[in-house]
Amino acid sequence: MFGRSIWGAAALALAGCGASIPTSDITARVADAQHSSDMVRFASVCEDWDDWDKPTEPFQIHGNTWYVGTCGIAAILIKGDDGAVLIDSGTNTGSEAIEANIAALGYAMRDVKALLVSHEHFDHVGGMARLQGLSAAPLWVGEGAAEVMRTGKDDPRDPQAGLHAAMAPVTGTIRAVADAEVLKAAGITLTAVATPGHTIGAMTWQWESCNKIGCTTIVYADSLSPVSADEYRFTDHPEYVAMFRKGIARLAGLECDMLLTPHPSASDMLARARTGSLQGGMTCAAYAASKNRAIDDRLAKEAAAQ
């Protein structure tokens, strides 16, 4: 199917544009057509807020950046000159689908040179111990997430503490990274941006992706939603709320040509994918503004309930 769609698109490009168009331009258009069709297929197979472990095929987001997650939980593979970097693992079951998607792109887990974490909840990193065991790659996490990943147990300061089953502890190398730290692996440069709030150790990741047309700055922004256990009141934790808002402000000010999120539906990724591109649509600033409103709404509800 891949070969037929490529050559079919090439024939249309040649027929419609004439022999005067350089071969390199035709190749770029063919690649765009294949990229778009794969992305549209993702949007047709998956639904908003889909099951965390529902598998879907991988697709190219832009340049060296690929979606290898499930329908309900994102995982991002960034290809480099010397291997790849993987952001998030999904649940333990979901990590099997992610491993299969990476293999479908011609990579083995041992080609992954660094494993990155958005935030330390089991739906996003419950399979990280498994994937680290297969890859032997170091795990890069926000400073507040290291202990959770090492023990598999909730941080008691987490608004959702007590809601999740324990995760398998990560036994290999864990590196806690600081806000604004620039990291390199597999020939890829990423910037870590601390955005705590949804969890203590929540981290946003930023990098540049280039294709034949040009380069774009991609931001994988953490969840940032004020979700909690029933008995937790954000009103009782003003320092936590202040930390939360500081992280949101950091996100709002980032250079951000393309927004991705750990839950695809949180940033309308499926709606954007139906257009054949994730470029455009929700911005980091708009996403951040929506999270500030969510905190305002949560505080207002808590005040009204007193």
Steps between C-alpha positions, in 0.01 A plus 500: 500500500782740585667452163178543301404820681846651451515428129139600447566835663817542298316439175240763587770749592678441171184516291368814664820702530695429184860395442641842595454440875819371668500141615576612856175702509301201374660279766403748770140511378482120490633483856243757611219299339605181678548687828153650474324175415657322797397783731143503369484124552598548866213747541256258337601201715517681833240701691522789744598379849543146367611194694853535635615165360319504163772449238543709188770508231787748525508812284737782419416823679772713342856439385672274750201489738261202502190403696543147639239507775155350534167663419456632853858567614771673298858381472746684279806356325759751381747352251860613521828432324603244762170343605185647644340661805162383636264716705257303723419130508126476558376237743683170532261350243519810284879476497468180297310688228761776511783247466322349198457843341869576547585168335267584210717807436810281476633569850560266792470609862878476530517788246327729752775697674287695750155457654316818601204550733217753476355430845515218747155339469454137400298571185802679353799322656366173642695313232825691545670234711427246228631722220811593695568133553487447122701807406740553794450871430520761777172649619476881501239638737401820674672540836179426689431177309821309567389340828164393356669332204755332728241364745191472280298668779304826498651817641277588800496864380341397169135617489414153363700307762329176594299469178751290308636150537875481555716486187794268438805685638763616251826333600737649243650846470270792588616854438309788659512802269460866589276763347650643177767229489612416146557129442648305211459136400519313168596827329179668622488816713205552734417764757334396826236742630368444852119525503399353838139499608325193365782324688804626690747380236306589187724598209442653156747427218599724209707420189548599137388275214602560139382366164559597137276806539649643817529469877236525770516517879295223661382509860373191681311679778401315814139446605469794747143415600398554867369146558509355849372245748156586638629623836775723355439877500733723299379788720680338795832502309570857383870430441407210273259723305771764463741235371230377260445848357874560465530184288209608283663840449823327391305307238314807375825680426670223303584511132247247375421439133328167567331379819481134605359366828512171696123463456448571127149636550619759753644709215257396224765282337239274338306792357823644361608160366182482291641791298815300425728717714551583867637842405268779608194466716546526876810693608705467817369839615137396444562166674658681797211748520251212509688346795497826694124514447473141623679591822277806544192281453626241747574763767158658446328163545694435819402842634135443415504164678611649833 
